């Protein structure tokens, strides 16, 4: 198996972990699955660094491990586990539907990617399809999840997709770019979880349908 196949194979695992994150019934479990997905993303960075010789990707991997595998999931898990005792809020989408939507997202991404001439990343087009598909999967998670804490993971999935896109198309970018993106993600997650917990404290519900009472 050559380097491109390993990178593309690891990227395919991101789709699997995204479906698991979306379908997780408990937000705290989704946080652990998000950590697993981020570990796969870090593995992609390391594989890309090894097979392309882009040594700065090793620093991307180190930054990604500290922020996306450890820090952000820890913040999410510690914040969300106290809500595990509450009755699960049903999703508006069944697990089988999320698999179908993932296939649709990959197909649409394939149509787009195959039309683009990418001399520097031609071997990694399957991984690029996965990265583009994550923008759609993140949006699906935000739209279909009634639990507002689970909607935070929609943003996290899109953010992982943007990291993979950046690593595939601009892995020669300075390390500060990756550090800047990762730092933005940390603050975004903290702000969203604080807002969600404040909503719970005020409305006594994490169900987005209950927030319809705020209309007017």
Phi and psi in degrees as a GROMACS rama.xvg file:
@    title "Ramachandran Plot"
@    xaxis  label "Phi"
@    yaxis  label "Psi"
@TYPE xy
-84.4892  178.116  UNK-2
-62.1161  -40.451  UNK-3
-63.1095  -39.1373  UNK-4
-64.6788  -37.832  UNK-5
-65.8098  -44.7113  UNK-6
-62.5906  -45.7341  UNK-7
-66.7623  -35.6571  UNK-8
-66.3031  -42.8941  UNK-9
-64.0422  -39.9077  UNK-10
-62.1029  -35.6049  UNK-11
-61.9114  -32.9025  UNK-12
-63.8543  -24.2966  UNK-13
-63.9001  -34.9962  UNK-14
-64.3442  -43.5636  UNK-15
-60.6549  -47.3218  UNK-16
-68.0709  -31.1489  UNK-17
-64.5432  -42.9032  UNK-18
-61.7637  -40.3404  UNK-19
-64.1894  -39.5959  UNK-20
-63.6714  -45.6363  UNK-21
-64.4591  -38.5538  UNK-22
-88.716  -5.7549  UNK-23
-61.5763  131.798  UNK-24
-77.7759  -33.6366  UNK-25
-102.793  132.704  UNK-26
-57.3701  -37.356  UNK-27
-65.511  -35.6855  UNK-28
-67.79  -37.6762  UNK-29
-61.4661  -34.8375  UNK-30
-63.7179  -41.5567  UNK-31
-67.1017  -39.5672  UNK-32
-68.6165  -33.9709  UNK-33
-64.2864  -38.1326  UNK-34
-61.5602  -41.4528  UNK-35
-62.506  -43.3689  UNK-36
-61.8835  -40.9018  UNK-37
-65.3944  -33.2611  UNK-38
-64.4311  -38.5071  UNK-39
-63.8127  -41.639  UNK-40
-61.5039  -42.2372  UNK-41
-61.8031  -38.0042  UNK-42
-63.0584  -36.8588  UNK-43
-63.4372  -43.2126  UNK-44
-57.9851  -46.241  UNK-45
-64.3683  -42.7623  UNK-46
-63.7708  -41.8983  UNK-47
-62.275  -41.899  UNK-48
-62.9333  -40.8008  UNK-49
-69.3341  -44.0815  UNK-50
-87.7903  -19.7165  UNK-51
-104.516  -13.3602  UNK-52
78.4678  9.46489  UNK-53
-80.5045  90.6058  UNK-54
-66.181  -25.9766  UNK-55
-65.6041  -18.6972  UNK-56
-67.1931  -22.12  UNK-57
-63.9249  -38.7797  UNK-58
-69.6138  -37.0113  UNK-59
-56.9776  -44.7125  UNK-60
-63.2012  -41.3169  UNK-61
-64.7181  -44.8728  UNK-62
-63.4132  -42.5264  UNK-63
-64.1447  -38.4239  UNK-64
-64.3559  -44.6507  UNK-65
-66.1556  -41.243  UNK-66
-89.9685  -47.3341  UNK-67
-92.9036  -26.8416  UNK-68
-90.2616  -35.0224  UNK-69
-107.84  -60.8282  UNK-70
-67.2244  -57.563  UNK-71
-61.9961  -48.0108  UNK-72
-60.8073  -35.0924  UNK-73
-64.6214  -44.7074  UNK-74
-59.3935  -46.3554  UNK-75
-65.0961  -44.7221  UNK-76
-64.2913  -46.4196  UNK-77
-64.3846  -32.1625  UNK-78
-77.2388  -37.4025  UNK-79
-90.4789  -23.4821  UNK-80
-64.7184  -25.9014  UNK-81
-69.9555  -14.587  UNK-82
-94.5436  0.332264  UNK-83
-66.954  -24.6752  UNK-84
-74.3775  -20.1482  UNK-85
-72.4031  157.333  UNK-86
-63.1291  135.911  UNK-87
-59.9617  139.395  UNK-88
-90.8473  120.636  UNK-89
-64.5615  146.712  UNK-90
-81.1414  158.042  UNK-91
-85.8935  6.6466  UNK-92
-136.311  133.142  UNK-93
-80.5131  153.926  UNK-94
-53.5741  -38.9599  UNK-95
-62.6075  -34.8151  UNK-96
-68.0315  -37.6157  UNK-97
-64.3317  -34.7197  UNK-98
-66.3187  -42.9139  UNK-99
-62.3843  -43.5262  UNK-100
-64.9723  -35.3065  UNK-101
-63.3855  -40.3406  UNK-102
-64.5503  -40.469  UNK-103
-63.7144  -42.7569  UNK-104
-63.1709  -41.0002  UNK-105
-66.3332  -40.3083  UNK-106
-64.2387  -45.5547  UNK-107
-63.0798  -40.4438  UNK-108
-65.4716  -37.7548  UNK-109
-62.8466  -41.2627  UNK-110
-60.2014  -41.2129  UNK-111
-70.5091  -49.2554  UNK-112
-65.3676  -38.3425  UNK-113
-66.5391  -19.6972  UNK-114
-87.9275  -6.29182  UNK-115
-101.405  134.209  UNK-116
-87.1143  113.789  UNK-117
-126.307  82.764  UNK-118
-59.307  -34.9825  UNK-119
-84.9156  -10.6862  UNK-120
-136.719  24.6626  UNK-121
-60.77  -36.781  UNK-122
-72.4154  -16.5903  UNK-123
-107.473  21.4628  UNK-124
-59.5932  -38.9897  UNK-125
-59.011  -40.1787  UNK-126
-66.1477  -35.5089  UNK-127
-67.012  -36.2976  UNK-128
-59.1399  -43.3156  UNK-129
-62.506  -41.845  UNK-130
-64.7358  -42.3288  UNK-131
-65.2604  -39.7714  UNK-132
-61.4482  -27.4038  UNK-133
-68.8503  -24.5384  UNK-134
-65.686  -40.6617  UNK-135
-70.2424  -43.7117  UNK-136
-63.0582  -39.2495  UNK-137
-62.4298  -41.3023  UNK-138
-65.6356  -39.8391  UNK-139
-60.9642  -42.2702  UNK-140
-61.2703  -43.0475  UNK-141
-65.5843  -41.0281  UNK-142
-75.2582  -37.4673  UNK-143
-94.0195  -13.697  UNK-144
-89.9923  124.413  UNK-145
-79.7382  -27.0209  UNK-146
-73.9799  117.275  UNK-147
-66.9761  -23.0239  UNK-148
-71.6833  -34.7232  UNK-149
-69.0048  -27.9851  UNK-150
-64.0933  -26.9883  UNK-151
-58.8811  -34.5627  UNK-152
-69.7675  -22.4543  UNK-153
-61.7966  -43.8762  UNK-154
-61.5019  -43.0089  UNK-155
-61.6258  -39.4889  UNK-156
-65.7488  -42.6603  UNK-157
-63.6442  -37.0497  UNK-158
-68.0842  -37.653  UNK-159
-65.8372  -37.1756  UNK-160
-62.9993  -40.3036  UNK-161
-67.2244  -35.0484  UNK-162
-63.8029  -43.1494  UNK-163
-66.8031  -41.1985  UNK-164
-58.9919  -45.1202  UNK-165
-63.1805  -42.4332  UNK-166
-65.688  -34.5635  UNK-167
-78.4306  -36.5239  UNK-168
-100.457  -22.5047  UNK-169
-140.361  46.6461  UNK-170
-72.8191  -3.37211  UNK-171
-90.0468  0.0225065  UNK-172
-65.1229  151.759  UNK-173
-58.8622  151.349  UNK-174
-59.5206  -28.0518  UNK-175
-63.1847  -26.6424  UNK-176
-62.9801  -48.8367  UNK-177
-63.6162  -42.7917  UNK-178
-63.0786  -39.6744  UNK-179
-64.3667  -44.3614  UNK-180
-63.4357  -43.8097  UNK-181
-64.567  -39.9074  UNK-182
-65.3808  -41.6796  UNK-183
-58.4125  -41.5983  UNK-184
-63.6083  -40.3618  UNK-185
-61.1157  -48.8489  UNK-186
-66.5048  -36.492  UNK-187
-62.6283  -43.6057  UNK-188
-65.1273  -42.0413  UNK-189
-61.3945  -46.57  UNK-190
-62.2204  -43.8254  UNK-191
-66.7625  -39.1967  UNK-192
-69.5739  -35.8366  UNK-193
-64.2615  -45.2373  UNK-194
-60.8762  -42.8254  UNK-195
-63.9613  -42.7673  UNK-196
-68.2065  -31.8603  UNK-197
-68.4794  -37.6866  UNK-198
-62.9553  -42.8877  UNK-199
-60.4947  -41.8373  UNK-200
-67.5193  -31.0226  UNK-201
-88.7206  -46.4464  UNK-202
-96.0686  -15.8328  UNK-203
61.8822  36.8449  UNK-204
-160.642  147.009  UNK-205
-108.712  7.52368  UNK-206
-83.3701  121.214  UNK-207
-63.1482  -23.8472  UNK-208
-66.5777  -31.1593  UNK-209
-70.3983  -21.3755  UNK-210
-75.2064  -6.6529  UNK-211
-63.566  -20.9304  UNK-212
-67.845  -12.8978  UNK-213
-78.3058  -10.8733  UNK-214
-62.9515  138.716  UNK-215
